[in-house]
Amino acid sequence: MHIKTLPLSTSKNGLKNLFSPTKFPISYSTTSHKNPNPISYYFSLLHSSPNPTNLRHLHARLLINGLYNNIILSSKLLLMYSKHHKLLPDSLSVFLHMPNKNIYSWNIMIGEFSRAGLAQKSLELFYQMRVFGLGPDVFTLPLILRACASLGEFRLGFSVHGFCVKVGVGKNVFVGSAMVYFYVGMGKFFYARQVFDEMTERDGVLWTAMLAGYAQSGEPLLGLEVFREMVGEGIELDVVVMVSLLLGLGQLGWSRYGRSVHGWCVRRCLGLGLSLGNALVDMYVKCGLFGFARRVFDNMPERDVISWSAMILGHGLNGRVAVALGLFERMRLEGVKPNSVTFLGVLSACSHAGMVEDAWKFFNMMKDYEVVPELKHYACMVDVLGRAGLLVEAERFVKEMPIKPDGAVWGALLGGCRVHGNVVVGERIASRLLRLEPERSGYYVLLANIYAAAGRFDDAEKVWDFMRKRNVGKVPGHSLIELDGNEMFLGSGTG
């Protein structure tokens, strides 16, 4: 696999003027006369520091006792500031004023910036490290690849891959796992699989990276293939693997295997932690097993917004309106702040029930929770208005959107025209859609059905002829069912 190395770049603004040093108060003495090793003693105190105030006191004692120059203690200090959510400006101030820096201290700052969602800053630090003549190690490069994935910087990540190959660490398991995550996150499955196949040593992390990547990117069948290979290789299975596996099974609707995974987790006494519980709820909801989903949900010792949103969205999309709205109110009463997925669930429920006023209430409520409406929320609102026959209002709503509507938004309006037989608005919307997405056969079919329902069969036939001339084929329908414990795929023409 030939990788071309591209020059690494950084933003014009350096780190020197980003933040000013912070002064820390000097407090009580923390010197122990019983401990003959002050480095070990202060390291232990830093590690167990309960809050930022205590940490600043320790910071002051290190300066007074002349131990701030010790790279182990100063590195631990900046790490603990970050753990207490004081990455900016405290950790950065400590780092910039450290008398001595090594690769470990650089890695701490690059990693903390990346984990804090400040990927651009982590890349800037990496660039500064290279300027100072310090080369990255096998722990630095995965952090940089993660930052590239967060920023969507494919060319830069590709360049980092080339650098890894050039310096001979391309087959390291840490670096390999990061490269797989990077390529899968960028949707480059071919590259991800090629890196995976070229690895001479594969640990559980690398296997999990490949499995999770496929599952999170909507490729469940490829993920299941990787899982079968994992089992064949004797790789130890853990909670992380099960979460990724459940995600793929939920996408396929394979409830039988999903229940088997649940049983395996129970037998292995893996508990019902937040990530596993959410994965089980999501899988059962997607498979339509709401009783199982509710049982898992009620037994979870801890629930977050993901847990609630999975239940609300699942019930909302399946027309279980009362349950979805009831869960939403209960969620608010328990003080859990809804997110964009939560509101998508309640809007979907309103759409199924034709609850126009409630839909407006929830849509306007998004501002109260600082949730910015996305295209899918606008599409839900258009669907609510269209199903209720308020086609003119729906069209005006689309034209007044602050963001450019996509095919899903216009398609929801066209669907409303189909339900209520509005040919005039339907022709106008279909014209927009066919210019926007001319290869989508569903829009042609909707327009033809609108004409046919109005008795304009000649116009409907013209639409079908136009489809044939443009070589736009109707996507055949298909179903995936379970019969006697086996999954069966049924498509058009299945005998």
C-alpha positions in Angstrom: 0.0 0.0 0.0 1.7 3.2 -1.2 1.1 6.2 1.0 2.1 9.7 -0.1 3.3 12.0 2.6 1.7 15.4 2.6 3.1 18.4 4.5 1.6 19.0 7.9 0.0 22.3 8.4 -1.3 24.3 11.4 -3.4 27.4 11.9 -1.8 30.9 11.7 -2.4 31.6 15.3 0.2 30.1 17.5 -0.2 29.1 21.1 2.0 31.9 22.6 -0.7 34.5 22.9 -3.7 32.2 23.4 -3.7 32.4 27.2 -1.9 34.3 29.9 -0.3 32.6 33.0 -2.6 32.1 36.0 -1.4 33.0 39.5 -2.1 30.4 42.2 -2.4 31.1 45.9 0.0 29.6 48.4 -1.6 27.7 51.1 -0.8 25.3 54.0 2.3 23.2 54.0 1.8 19.7 52.7 5.4 18.5 53.5 5.6 15.2 55.2 8.5 14.5 57.5 7.7 10.8 57.6 8.1 10.2 53.8 11.8 10.2 52.8 10.9 10.4 49.1 9.3 13.8 48.3 8.7 12.9 44.7 6.6 9.9 45.5 4.8 11.8 48.3 3.8 14.7 46.1 2.9 12.5 43.2 0.5 10.6 45.5 -1.0 13.9 46.8 -1.5 15.2 43.2 -3.1 11.9 42.1 -5.6 12.0 45.0 -6.3 15.8 44.8 -10.1 16.2 45.3 -10.6 19.6 43.7 -8.9 22.4 41.8 -8.4 24.5 45.0 -6.4 21.7 46.7 -4.5 21.3 43.4 -3.5 24.9 43.4 -2.2 24.6 47.0 0.0 21.7 45.9 1.1 23.6 42.9 2.3 26.4 45.2 4.1 23.9 47.4 6.0 22.5 44.4 7.2 26.0 43.6 8.3 26.7 47.2 10.1 23.4 47.7 11.9 23.6 44.3 10.1 20.4 43.0 8.4 22.1 40.1 11.4 21.4 37.9 10.8 17.7 38.3 9.3 16.6 35.0 7.3 13.8 36.6 5.6 16.0 39.1 5.0 18.9 36.7 3.5 16.5 34.1 1.2 15.0 36.7 0.2 18.5 37.8 -1.0 19.5 34.3 -2.7 16.1 33.9 -4.7 16.6 37.1 -5.7 20.1 36.2 -7.2 18.7 33.0 -9.0 15.9 35.0 -10.6 18.6 37.1 -11.8 20.4 33.9 -9.2 23.1 34.2 -7.5 22.3 30.8 -7.8 26.0 29.9 -6.1 28.0 31.1 -4.5 26.1 34.1 -3.1 23.0 32.4 -1.9 25.0 29.4 -0.3 27.6 31.7 1.6 24.8 33.6 2.7 23.3 30.3 4.0 26.5 28.8 6.0 27.3 31.9 7.4 23.8 32.5 11.3 24.1 32.7 11.6 20.7 31.2 9.3 18.9 28.7 9.6 15.4 27.4 7.5 13.3 25.0 5.2 12.3 27.9 4.3 15.8 28.8 3.7 16.7 25.2 1.5 13.6 24.8 -0.6 14.6 27.9 -1.4 18.0 26.5 -2.1 16.8 22.9 -4.3 14.0 24.2 -6.2 16.2 26.7 -6.9 18.8 24.0 -8.1 16.0 21.7 -10.4 14.5 24.3 -11.8 17.9 25.2 -13.0 18.4 21.6 -10.2 20.9 20.8 -8.8 18.9 18.0 -7.3 22.0 16.2 -5.4 22.9 19.3 -4.0 19.4 19.6 -2.7 19.6 16.0 -1.1 23.0 16.8 0.7 21.5 19.8 1.9 18.6 17.6 3.3 21.1 15.1 5.1 23.0 17.9 6.5 19.7 19.2 8.0 19.0 15.8 9.4 22.6 15.6 11.2 22.0 18.9 12.8 18.9 17.3 11.0 16.3 19.3 9.8 13.3 17.3 6.4 11.6 18.0 6.2 8.1 19.5 3.6 5.4 19.1 1.4 7.1 21.7 1.5 10.5 20.0 0.4 9.4 16.5 -2.9 7.8 17.6 -3.8 11.1 19.3 -3.1 13.0 16.0 -5.1 10.6 14.0 -8.1 11.0 16.4 -7.8 14.8 16.0 -7.7 14.5 12.2 -10.9 12.3 12.3 -12.6 14.9 14.5 -11.8 17.7 12.1 -12.6 15.6 9.0 -9.0 16.2 7.8 -8.6 13.2 5.5 -5.6 14.6 3.7 -3.8 15.4 6.9 -4.6 12.0 8.4 -3.5 10.3 5.2 -0.2 12.2 5.6 0.1 11.0 9.2 -0.4 7.4 7.9 2.4 8.0 5.4 4.6 9.3 8.2 3.8 6.2 10.3 4.9 3.9 7.5 8.0 6.0 6.8 9.3 5.8 10.4 8.4 2.1 10.7 5.5 2.2 13.2 2.7 1.5 10.8 2.2 -2.1 12.1 2.2 -1.1 15.7 -1.0 -2.2 17.3 -1.7 1.2 18.9 -1.1 3.1 15.7 -2.9 0.5 13.6 -6.0 0.7 15.8 -6.0 4.5 15.4 -5.6 4.3 11.7 -8.6 1.9 11.4 -10.7 4.2 13.5 -9.6 7.2 11.4 -10.4 5.6 8.0 -13.7 4.1 9.2 -14.7 7.5 10.6 -14.0 9.1 7.3 -16.0 6.4 5.5 -13.0 4.9 3.8 -13.7 1.3 4.5 -11.4 0.0 1.9 -8.4 1.7 3.5 -9.5 0.6 7.0 -9.8 -3.0 6.0 -6.4 -2.8 4.1 -4.7 -1.5 7.2 -6.4 -4.2 9.3 -5.4 -7.0 7.0 -1.8 -5.8 6.8 -1.3 -5.9 10.6 1.0 -8.7 11.6 -0.3 -8.6 15.2 -3.9 -8.0 16.1 -5.1 -7.5 19.7 -8.6 -7.1 21.0 -8.4 -3.3 20.6 -7.7 -3.6 16.9 -10.5 -6.1 16.3 -12.9 -4.0 18.3 -11.9 -0.9 16.3 -12.8 -2.6 13.1 -16.1 -4.0 14.4 -17.1 -0.7 16.0 -16.2 1.2 12.9 -18.5 -0.9 10.7 -21.3 -0.9 13.2 -21.2 2.9 13.8 -21.0 3.6 10.1 -24.1 1.6 9.1 -22.3 -1.5 7.7 -23.7 -4.2 10.1 -23.1 -7.2 7.9 -19.4 -6.3 7.5 -19.3 -5.9 11.2 -20.8 -9.3 11.9 -18.2 -10.8 9.5 -15.5 -9.2 11.6 -17.1 -10.6 14.8 -17.1 -14.1 13.4 -13.4 -13.8 12.6 -12.8 -12.5 16.2 -14.5 -15.5 17.7 -12.5 -17.8 15.3 -9.2 -16.2 16.4 -10.1 -16.7 20.1 -10.2 -13.0 20.9 -11.5 -12.3 24.4 -15.0 -10.6 24.2 -15.8 -7.8 26.5 -18.5 -5.1 27.0 -17.1 -2.9 24.2 -17.4 -5.7 21.7 -20.9 -6.5 22.8 -22.0 -2.9 22.5 -20.8 -2.7 18.9 -22.3 -6.1 18.1 -25.7 -5.0 19.5 -25.6 -1.9 17.4 -25.2 -4.0 14.2 -27.9 -6.5 15.2 -30.3 -3.6 15.9 -29.7 -2.1 12.5 -30.5 -5.5 10.9 -33.5 -6.2 13.2 -32.1 -9.6 14.2 -33.8 -9.9 17.5 -33.0 -13.6 18.0 -29.2 -13.0 18.0 -29.7 -9.8 20.0 -31.4 -11.8 22.8 -28.6 -14.3 22.6 -26.1 -11.5 23.2 -28.1 -10.2 26.1 -28.2 -13.7 27.6 -24.4 -14.0 27.1 -23.9 -10.7 29.0 -26.1 -11.9 31.8 -24.2 -15.2 32.1 -20.9 -13.4 32.2 -22.2 -11.1 34.9 -21.3 -8.0 32.9 -23.9 -6.0 34.7 -26.0 -3.3 33.2 -23.7 -0.4 32.8 -24.7 2.7 30.9 -23.2 1.8 27.6 -24.4 -1.8 27.6 -27.8 -0.8 28.9 -28.2 1.8 26.2 -27.1 -0.6 23.5 -29.6 -3.2 24.7 -32.5 -0.7 24.8 -31.6 0.5 21.3 -31.4 -3.0 19.9 -34.7 -4.1 21.4 -36.5 -0.9 20.2 -35.2 -1.3 16.7 -36.4 -4.9 16.6 -39.8 -3.8 17.8 -39.6 -5.6 21.2 -40.7 -2.8 23.3 -41.5 -5.0 26.4 -37.9 -6.2 26.5 -36.6 -2.6 25.9 -38.8 -1.3 28.8 -37.6 -4.0 31.1 -33.9 -3.3 30.5 -34.6 0.5 30.7 -36.4 0.2 34.1 -33.6 -2.1 35.5 -30.7 0.2 34.5 -29.1 1.6 37.7 -28.2 4.8 35.8 -29.9 6.4 32.8 -28.7 9.3 30.6 -30.2 11.3 27.8 -29.2 8.6 25.3 -31.3 6.0 27.3 -34.4 8.2 27.3 -34.0 9.3 23.7 -33.7 5.7 22.4 -37.0 4.8 24.1 -38.8 8.0 23.0 -37.5 7.8 19.4 -38.4 4.2 19.1 -41.9 4.6 20.4 -42.4 7.8 18.3 -41.3 6.2 15.0 -43.6 3.2 15.6 -46.7 5.3 16.3 -46.8 4.6 20.0 -47.6 8.2 20.7 -48.9 8.2 24.2 -45.9 6.2 25.5 -43.4 8.4 23.7 -44.9 11.6 25.0 -45.3 10.1 28.5 -41.6 9.2 28.6 -40.7 12.7 27.4 -42.6 14.3 30.3 -41.2 11.8 32.8 -37.7 12.6 31.5 -38.2 16.3 32.0 -39.5 15.8 35.5 -36.4 13.8 36.4 -34.2 16.7 35.3 -32.7 15.1 32.2 -32.1 17.7 29.5 -33.4 16.5 26.1 -31.2 16.6 23.0 -31.9 16.7 19.3 -32.7 13.0 19.1 -35.2 13.3 21.9 -37.1 16.1 20.1 -36.9 14.0 16.9 -38.8 11.3 18.7 -41.6 13.5 20.0 -42.0 15.2 16.7 -42.2 11.8 15.0 -44.9 10.8 17.5 -46.9 14.0 16.7 -46.5 13.3 13.0 -48.1 9.8 13.3 -51.0 11.1 15.4 -51.6 14.3 13.4 -51.0 16.4 16.5 -50.2 19.8 14.8 -50.4 22.0 17.9 -48.3 19.7 20.0 -45.7 19.5 17.3 -45.4 23.3 17.2 -45.1 23.3 21.0 -42.3 20.8 21.0 -40.6 22.5 18.0 -40.6 25.8 19.8 -39.5 24.2 23.0 -36.2 23.3 21.4 -35.1 26.9 21.9 -35.6 26.5 25.7 -33.1 23.7 25.8 -30.7 25.3 23.4 -31.2 22.6 20.8 -30.7 24.0 17.2 -33.2 22.4 14.8 -31.6 20.3 12.1 -33.0 19.3 8.7 -34.6 16.1 10.1 -36.6 18.2 12.6 -37.8 20.5 9.8 -38.7 17.4 7.8 -40.8 16.1 10.7 -42.6 19.4 11.0 -43.4 19.5 7.3 -44.6 15.9 7.6 -46.9 16.9 10.5 -48.4 19.8 8.5 -48.6 17.8 5.3 -50.5 14.9 6.9 -52.9 17.4 8.4 -53.6 18.9 5.0 -52.0 22.2 5.8 -50.0 22.1 2.5 -49.8 25.9 1.9 -48.7 26.5 5.5 -46.1 23.7 5.1 -44.8 25.1 1.9 -44.4 28.6 3.5 -42.7 26.9 6.5 -40.1 25.4 4.1 -39.5 28.6 2.3 -38.9 30.4 5.6 -36.4 27.9 6.9 -33.1 29.4 8.0 -31.2 26.6 6.3 -31.5 25.3 2.8 -34.1 22.4 2.7 -32.9 19.1 1.4 -34.7 16.3 -0.4 -36.2 14.8 2.8 -37.9 18.1 3.6 -39.4 18.6 0.2 -40.2 14.9 0.0 -42.3 15.1 3.2 -44.3 17.9 1.6 -44.8 15.9 -1.6 -46.0 13.0 0.5 -48.6 15.3 2.0 -49.7 16.2 -1.5 -50.1 12.5 -2.3 -52.2 11.9 0.8 -54.6 14.9 0.1 -54.5 14.8 -3.7 -53.2 18.3 -4.2 -52.0 18.3 -7.8 -51.1 22.0 -8.0 -48.7 22.0 -5.0 -47.5 18.5 -5.9 -46.4 19.5 -9.4 -44.6 22.5 -8.0 -42.8 20.5 -5.3 -42.0 17.6 -7.6 -40.4 20.0 -10.0 -38.0 21.2 -7.3 -37.2 17.7 -6.1 -36.4 16.4 -9.6 -34.0 19.2 -10.1 -32.5 18.6 -6.6 -32.2 14.8 -6.8 -33.0 13.6 -10.4 -31.9 10.0 -9.7 -34.4 9.3 -6.8 -37.1 7.2 -8.2 -39.4 7.7 -5.3 -40.3 11.2 -6.3 -41.3 10.2 -9.8 -43.5 7.5 -8.3 -45.2 9.9 -5.9 -45.9 12.4 -8.7 -47.3 9.6 -10.9 -49.5 8.4 -8.1 -50.8 11.9 -7.5 -51.8 12.2 -11.2 -53.4 8.7 -11.1 -55.4 9.5 -8.0 -56.7 12.7 -9.7 -57.7 10.7 -12.8 -55.0 12.2 -15.0 -53.7 8.8 -16.2 -52.1 10.3 -19.3 -49.9 12.5 -17.2 -49.1 9.6 -14.9 -48.0 7.6 -18.0 -45.8 10.5 -19.1 -44.0 10.4 -15.8 -43.3 6.7 -16.1 -42.1 7.2 -19.7 -39.8 10.0 -18.5 -38.4 7.7 -15.9 -37.6 5.0 -18.5 -35.9 7.6 -20.8 -33.7 8.8 -18.0 -33.0 5.2 -17.0 -34.3 5.8 -13.5 -35.5 2.4 -12.1 -38.0 1.9 -9.3 -36.2 0.4 -6.3 -37.8 -3.1 -5.6 -39.4 -3.6 -2.3 -37.9 -6.1 0.1 -38.4 -7.5 3.6 -36.2 -9.2 6.2 -38.1 -11.6 8.4 -37.3 -14.3 10.9 -38.8 -17.8 10.2 -38.1 -20.7 12.5 -35.1 -18.9 14.0 -33.6 -18.1 10.6 -33.4 -14.7 8.8 -35.0 -14.6 5.3 -34.6 -11.8 2.8 -37.7 -11.4 0.6 -37.5 -9.2 -2.4 -39.6 -8.5 -5.5 -40.1 -11.7 -7.5 -39.3 -14.0 -4.6 -41.3 -17.2 -5.0 
